[in-house]
């Protein structure tokens, strides 16, 4: 006899809806030194989707997106492009600038929550396409995916089980947001960024970092359908459960608090002043979140790179896209302290001070 599962109650029984009061109260901070970033690379699709297009095509409220988020346009990949294709494009550019050959790369870690398939991993697809003989795997941590992937690769480098690692953040969000959702669809774009990391000097690497999770609030940012909790079905698709669902107000409040608390903690634990930070690289979700961090921590906004107006929220691709943009401008020099901060679905966060 077939038992019918109440999908809604199953979700509600397993995932709470409110972020905890203090999202960074538990995780410790750690140090990971002895590694460097050799080069960066990035890729965004050619197709530019403007706010004006969304307003005229889907009837979105004129001016709402720019006013509430600072986003003016985003990139959407054509049907023939998948997450791994964007990864390969970004990786090829980073490798070409790194001065190392593909034969020297012995690890591939990809931060994504929009893989080509459940299995094989996007990492394996990229490994094959690039012709690299190395272990490869994905890390799923939403918009914190690149930070989780970078810390993971740094662990391999620090314990010398890897010499040269390829770290990629890539998300093809446009396939997982509902065009009829006027509060969510305009926020997200597609893009990928990559860094080639290698063992470095003892004064290079993470002076201090923290990664954490607040899983009690998982349903604040959730794709409910398509996996083991709610398998793919005609009913699921008709209900639109294959699309991202977001409680924007709760996520906004949580992100503002998580950023401030995690940054303060890594600064304190590394004996670093906010004034010692040369560049701030935030996940590009919403300019109001970044502005709140600037106000709370009291540092010059001129130290922050903002490109979400051009690309929207590219999730795992966000931070490495910014890194590549800054690297092209020769903004990094040896000894620079770069504060990286990602936050998103899970809910998760990753904050670190990387000394160049």
C-alpha positions in Angstrom: 0.0 0.0 0.0 1.3 3.4 -1.0 1.5 6.0 1.8 0.9 9.6 0.9 3.3 12.1 2.6 2.1 15.5 3.6 4.9 17.4 2.1 4.2 20.7 3.7 4.0 19.4 7.2 7.2 17.3 6.6 9.1 20.4 5.7 7.7 22.4 8.6 8.5 19.7 11.1 12.1 19.6 10.0 13.0 23.2 9.3 12.2 26.1 11.6 11.6 29.6 10.1 13.3 32.0 12.4 17.1 32.8 12.5 18.7 32.4 15.9 19.3 35.6 17.9 23.0 35.4 17.7 24.2 33.6 14.5 27.9 33.7 15.2 28.0 33.0 19.0 29.2 29.5 18.7 31.8 28.9 15.9 35.4 29.5 16.8 37.7 31.4 14.5 40.9 29.8 13.1 44.1 30.7 11.3 45.2 29.2 8.0 48.6 30.6 6.8 51.1 29.5 4.2 49.0 29.8 1.0 48.6 32.4 -1.6 46.2 33.4 -4.5 48.2 33.2 -7.7 45.5 34.4 -10.1 41.8 35.1 -10.6 39.4 34.6 -13.5 35.7 35.2 -14.1 32.8 34.7 -16.5 29.4 36.1 -17.0 26.9 35.4 -19.8 26.6 38.0 -22.6 22.8 38.4 -22.2 22.1 41.5 -20.1 18.6 41.7 -18.5 17.8 45.2 -17.4 15.2 46.4 -14.8 13.4 48.1 -17.6 13.0 44.7 -19.4 11.6 43.0 -16.3 9.2 45.9 -15.8 7.9 45.8 -19.3 7.9 42.0 -19.7 6.7 40.8 -16.3 5.0 43.9 -15.0 7.4 44.4 -12.1 6.9 47.6 -10.1 8.9 50.4 -11.8 11.9 51.4 -9.8 11.4 48.9 -7.0 14.5 46.8 -7.7 17.0 49.6 -7.9 15.5 51.4 -4.9 15.5 48.3 -2.6 18.6 46.6 -3.8 20.8 48.8 -5.9 20.6 46.3 -8.8 20.3 47.8 -12.3 20.8 44.7 -14.4 21.9 41.1 -14.3 23.2 38.4 -16.7 21.1 35.3 -17.7 22.7 32.3 -19.4 21.2 30.9 -22.6 19.6 27.4 -22.5 22.7 25.7 -23.8 24.9 27.0 -21.0 25.1 25.1 -17.6 26.9 25.7 -14.4 30.0 23.7 -15.4 30.3 25.7 -18.6 30.6 28.9 -16.6 33.1 27.2 -14.3 35.3 26.2 -17.2 35.4 29.7 -18.7 36.4 31.3 -15.4 38.9 28.6 -14.6 40.6 28.8 -18.0 41.2 32.5 -17.5 42.6 32.1 -14.0 44.9 29.2 -15.0 46.2 31.2 -18.0 47.2 34.1 -15.6 48.5 31.9 -12.8 51.8 30.8 -14.3 51.1 27.2 -13.5 50.2 24.4 -15.9 47.1 22.2 -15.5 49.4 19.3 -14.7 50.4 21.1 -11.5 46.8 21.5 -10.2 46.1 18.7 -7.8 42.7 19.8 -6.3 39.4 21.2 -7.6 36.8 22.6 -5.2 33.6 24.2 -6.5 31.1 26.2 -4.4 27.7 25.9 -6.0 24.1 25.1 -5.2 23.0 25.0 -8.9 24.9 22.0 -10.3 24.5 20.6 -13.7 23.2 17.3 -12.1 22.9 15.8 -8.6 25.5 13.3 -9.8 28.1 13.5 -11.1 29.3 16.6 -9.2 30.0 19.7 -11.2 33.6 19.4 -10.0 34.0 16.1 -11.8 32.6 17.6 -15.0 35.0 20.6 -14.8 37.9 18.3 -14.0 37.2 16.3 -17.2 36.7 19.3 -19.4 39.9 20.9 -18.2 41.9 17.7 -18.5 43.2 18.0 -14.9 44.3 14.9 -13.0 43.0 15.7 -9.5 40.2 15.0 -7.1 37.3 17.3 -7.6 34.1 17.9 -5.6 31.4 20.4 -4.9 30.6 22.4 -1.7 27.0 23.4 -1.2 26.6 26.4 1.1 24.4 28.8 -0.9 25.8 32.2 -1.3 28.6 31.3 1.1 29.7 28.6 -1.2 32.9 30.2 -2.4 34.1 31.0 1.1 33.4 27.4 2.2 35.2 26.1 -0.9 38.2 28.5 -0.4 38.6 27.5 3.3 38.3 23.8 2.3 41.0 24.1 -0.3 43.2 26.1 2.1 43.0 23.2 4.6 44.5 20.9 1.9 47.2 23.4 1.2 48.0 24.1 4.8 48.5 20.4 5.6 50.4 19.9 2.4 48.1 17.3 0.8 47.7 19.8 -2.1 50.3 22.0 -3.8 48.1 23.9 -6.2 44.3 24.2 -5.9 41.6 25.5 -8.3 38.7 27.1 -6.4 35.6 28.1 -8.2 32.3 29.8 -7.2 29.6 29.5 -9.8 25.8 29.6 -9.8 23.2 29.7 -12.6 20.4 31.2 -10.6 18.1 32.1 -13.4 17.1 28.5 -13.8 15.9 28.3 -10.1 14.0 31.5 -9.6 10.4 32.0 -10.7 9.8 34.8 -13.2 6.4 35.5 -11.6 8.0 36.1 -8.2 8.4 39.8 -8.3 10.3 40.0 -5.0 12.9 37.3 -5.8 13.3 36.9 -9.6 14.9 40.4 -10.1 17.6 39.9 -7.4 19.5 37.0 -9.0 21.9 36.7 -11.9 24.3 34.1 -13.4 28.1 34.2 -13.1 31.3 32.4 -12.1 34.7 33.3 -10.6 37.8 31.2 -10.0 41.1 31.5 -8.1 44.2 29.4 -8.4 45.7 28.9 -4.9 49.1 27.5 -4.0 51.3 27.0 -1.0 52.9 30.3 -0.1 55.0 32.2 2.5 54.3 31.9 6.2 52.8 35.4 6.3 50.3 34.7 3.4 46.8 33.3 3.9 43.9 33.6 6.4 45.0 35.6 9.4 41.7 34.5 10.9 38.5 33.1 9.4 35.1 31.8 10.6 32.6 29.7 8.8 29.2 29.0 10.4 25.6 27.9 9.9 22.2 28.8 11.4 20.3 25.8 10.0 17.3 26.6 12.2 16.3 29.2 9.7 16.8 26.9 6.6 13.3 27.6 5.2 14.0 31.4 5.0 15.9 30.6 1.8 14.8 27.3 0.3 14.2 25.3 -2.9 11.6 22.9 -1.5 11.2 20.5 -4.4 13.2 18.2 -6.6 15.3 16.3 -4.0 14.6 13.5 -1.4 12.2 15.5 0.8 10.0 16.3 -2.2 11.0 14.3 -5.2 10.4 15.7 -8.7 6.9 15.1 -10.0 4.3 16.7 -12.2 2.5 17.9 -9.1 5.6 19.5 -7.7 6.3 21.3 -10.9 2.8 22.6 -11.2 3.1 24.0 -7.7 6.4 25.7 -8.6 8.3 24.0 -5.9 11.4 23.7 -8.0 11.9 27.4 -7.6 13.7 29.3 -4.8 11.5 30.6 -2.0 12.8 33.4 0.1 11.7 35.3 3.2 13.5 38.4 2.1 12.9 40.5 5.3 14.1 37.8 7.7 17.2 37.1 5.5 18.0 40.8 5.3 17.9 41.2 9.1 19.9 38.1 9.7 22.6 39.0 7.1 23.1 42.5 8.6 23.6 41.0 12.0 25.8 38.1 10.8 28.1 40.3 8.9 28.7 42.7 11.7 29.2 40.0 14.4 31.4 37.8 12.3 33.7 40.6 11.1 34.1 41.9 14.6 35.0 38.5 15.8 37.7 37.8 13.2 39.1 41.3 13.7 39.3 40.8 17.5 40.7 37.3 17.3 43.4 38.3 14.8 44.3 41.5 16.7 43.5 43.5 13.6 41.9 47.0 13.5 39.2 47.8 11.1 41.5 50.5 9.8 44.1 47.9 9.0 41.9 46.3 6.3 42.8 47.5 2.8 39.9 46.1 0.9 36.5 44.7 1.8 35.0 42.1 -0.5 31.4 41.4 0.4 28.9 38.9 -1.1 26.9 41.1 -3.6 23.3 40.5 -2.5 21.9 43.9 -1.7 23.6 47.3 -1.5 21.5 48.1 1.6 23.1 45.1 3.5 26.6 46.4 2.5 25.7 50.0 3.5 24.5 48.7 6.9 27.8 46.9 7.4 29.7 50.1 6.5 27.6 52.1 9.0 27.8 49.5 11.8 31.6 49.0 11.5 32.4 52.6 10.6 34.9 52.2 7.7 35.2 54.1 4.5 32.9 52.8 1.7 35.7 53.6 -0.7 37.3 50.4 0.5 34.4 48.3 -0.7 34.0 47.1 -4.3 30.3 47.0 -5.4 29.4 45.4 -8.7 25.9 44.1 -7.9 24.5 46.9 -10.0 25.8 45.1 -13.1 25.4 41.5 -12.1 22.8 41.2 -9.3 23.2 38.4 -6.8 25.4 35.7 -8.4 25.5 33.6 -5.2 28.7 31.5 -5.2 30.1 33.5 -8.1 29.7 36.8 -6.3 33.0 37.1 -4.2 35.3 35.7 -6.9 33.8 38.0 -9.5 34.7 40.9 -7.3 38.2 39.5 -6.6 38.8 39.2 -10.4 37.5 42.7 -11.0 39.9 44.1 -8.3 42.8 42.0 -9.6 42.4 43.4 -13.1 42.7 46.9 -11.5 45.9 45.8 -9.7 44.3 46.6 -6.4 46.2 43.9 -4.5 49.8 44.0 -3.4 51.9 41.8 -1.1 50.9 42.2 2.6 47.5 43.7 1.8 44.7 42.6 4.2 41.5 41.7 2.3 38.4 41.0 4.3 36.1 38.5 2.6 32.5 38.0 3.8 29.9 35.7 2.3 26.4 34.9 3.6 23.3 33.2 2.4 21.2 30.0 2.2 21.5 27.5 4.9 21.6 30.0 6.6 25.4 30.1 6.3 28.2 32.6 6.5 32.0 32.7 5.9 34.2 35.6 6.9 38.0 35.8 6.8 40.9 38.2 6.6 43.2 37.1 3.8 46.7 38.5 3.8 47.9 38.8 0.2 
